Structures are given as C-alpha cells and as structure tokens.
Amino acid sequence: MTKFILPLSLMLFGITGCFSSETQAEANKASTTAPVEKKAYVEGKDYFEIFPEVNTNSAEGKVEVVELFWLGCPHCYHLEPAMERYKASMPDYVEFKQVPAVLNPNWAFHAKAFYTAKFLDPNNEKKLITKMFQELHEKKNPLDTHDKLKKFFADNGISEMQFNNTYNSMAVSTSMSQAASISKASQANSVPSIIINGKFRTSPSVAKGEENLLEIMTSLAEQEKPGAE
C-alpha cells in the first residue's frame, strides 16, 4: 500500500504495504440441509462507507467502479492483472474506470501523463498506459521530467507535436481537475483503492488479498445495481 505523502523520488524504492468451528459431521449435515449463502462483507472491516458520497459520472443504469491509482505505485502495477480479470468478467451493469490519484504535485505529473496517453491512444491499440507502467517498474525509468515523458511517447510512435498538443489540451486539464476532485472526495489515504458507486471504498490490503478484493467489488456492485433490494 503506497501512502499519498511519498515523494516521487522514492517511488521505486522502499515502498511497502499490502499489506469455534463446526465438526465435519455438522458441516456435512449443513451442506445437505441448507443452501450455500453468499458471504456477508462487513462495513468497517472489508470496506468503508464514504460520506459524503463521491459524485459519479456513469451512464444511466450503470454502477461506477473506480480504481484510484498512481502510475509510480508498485502495488498498483502488480494489481493490473487482477483488474484485467475483473474487467473481462464484470457484469454489463458495471462501468469500470481508472482514475489517477492527484493529491500532490509529483503524483499530478504522472496523472497528466496518464491522461495524455489515454487521449493519444483512445482504443488502447498502442497500449501506451501498459507500456508506461512497464517503463516505470520494469525498466526503472521514473518518467519524472517533461523531456523523459516526451521521449517515451516518441519511442512509441507519437510525434512531438501530437504529444505537446494533447499534453496541453483542455481535455487533459479537465480530466485532471475531475481526478483531483475524486481523489479528495474518496477520503482514501493510500493506493490502490477501489470506489464502488461513490459510496464504498476498499483496497487489496483492506480485503486481505486480490481475490477477496474482486469478490467484495462484485458483491458491492451487485448491491448497487438498479432494482437491487
């Protein structure tokens, strides 16, 4: 789990985090006399309620699930495969979004890089965001200056004009403002954090593992789907 106060210069170093039974006979009897119940998740233990709620911006009838992350966070990078599995299997009423945490100037720089990549590669054909994660965590390139960022995009087929026009665009600026607002309203103090429909917050460390996290996300999203009791 990566704390928001961590300076960018340390983003690749020293980051830590992520942190009476039934007898067999009774269990066997229970399994034949009662249906299997869904696991009940506990507020304050498996997830936290957010008050006031975070404003959502999903399509009508959709449940918004947001991953709040930082490109420089190794835990966010390692969570990517689990998030890909979730996106591949999530129900059609869920709208999943990645939102970069914007809680200090260093993180804001990477947030701007994220949105620049997103607008330059809207269909993810170039896999710019995946490559940016790999550049940071596999190649140990901190991407902490404008020149390093510009070179990264150039190495991936983006001209200097394309990069500058997008990096300085109103679309990126607006997205940055929205990300800053969500980051603050979420009341999260670490990343990665998951926000379900603006009402609930959990994380791999709170859920005690990636698989539990996915189950909690699924359960809370189902609770929020239109028509759910």
TAHU-V605852 format. One line per field, one symbol per residue. ss: DSSP state (~ for helix, > for strand, _ for the rest). burial: I if it has 24 or more other ideal C-beta (glycine too) atoms within 12 Angstrom, else O. A space follows every 10 residues. Layout:
ss = ???
burial = ???
This chain:
ss = _>>____~~~ __________ ___~~~~~~~ ~~~_______ __>___>>>_ __________ __>>>>>>>_ ___~~~~~~~ ~~~~~~~~~_ ___>>>>>>> ____~~~~~~ ~~~~~~~~~~ _______~~~ ~~~~~~~___ _____~~~~~ ~~~~~____~ ~~~~~~~__~ ~~~~~~~~~~ ~~~~~~___> >_>>>>___> >>_~~~~__~ ~~~~~~~~~~ ~~~~_____
burial = IIIIOIOIOO IIOOIOIIOO OOOOOOOOOO OOOOOOOOOO IOOOOIIIII OOOIOIOIOO OOIIIIIIII IIIIIIIOII OIIOOIOOOI OOIIIIIIII IIIOOIIIII IIIIIIIIII IOOOOOOIII IIIOIIIOOO IIIIOOOOIO OIIOOIOIOO OOIOOIIOOO OIOOIIOIII OIIOIIIIOI IIIIIIIIII IIIIIIIOOI OIIIIIIIII IIIIIOOOO
